[in-house]
Amino acid sequence: MKILEVKNLHVNVGDKEILKGIDLDIFEGKVHVIMGPNGAGKSTLTNSIMAHPNYEVTKGDIFFKGENINELRADERAKLGMFMSFQNPEEVPGVTVSNFIRASRMSITGEKESVIEFQRELEEKMESLTMDASYAQRYLNVGFSGGEKKKTEILQMVMLNPALVMLDETDSGLDIDAVKVVSENVEKFKINFNHNSSQSNFIKNQTGLCTCFV
């Protein structure tokens, strides 16, 4: 079954057309890889799917779980179960990692949850990513290294448990040990999601080489 379908997608960034008629089908429980050099449009594709405001869809359609989402904002797409990690995550002064993830999760589920239970789960996930628990109370990405930012993106992924994940250059800025930790957590998330709902779908953008739909 298709979870994502892109039909004849044309996208502009400013006055320049980057994507010129892209067709793409992503199926539940499958790994999908798009190969291409830097500048081929891989990040443009993922940003467009997630409704980044700097990317203008001038023609074509995007369907998620059979629903046309062309007119939906990024937050509305997130509530449907879509998630994207960024090449260069933004810093958010004044908002802690813990509060950001908890608010995001409650916004998606529409349900309140125990602070104690949430904190316990968050600390478990942080430990699996070899993240110091103190990072939960730091402002989101402020003063973080490139590797710490990428780990925080993966932390958001495992806590939000989305149906479709788009990972944009997740390995950039990571040393060998961090790449291994992040990879293990992505794989663990995929296995758990397959076990629980038979749906595990990723778009992974390797630096300058490929975008992978898993």
Salt bridges, closest charged atoms under 4 A:
GLU5 OE2 - LYS2 NZ 3.43
GLU5 OE2 - LYS7 NZ 3.58
GLU17 OE2 - HIS10 ND1 2.82
ASP25 OD2 - LYS2 NZ 3.44
ASP75 OD1 - ARG73 NE 2.91
GLU76 OE2 - ARG73 NH1 3.35
GLU91 OE2 - LYS149 NZ 3.81
GLU113 OE1 - ARG105 NH2 2.73
GLU121 OE1 - ARG105 NH2 2.93
GLU187 OE1 - LYS190 NZ 3.31
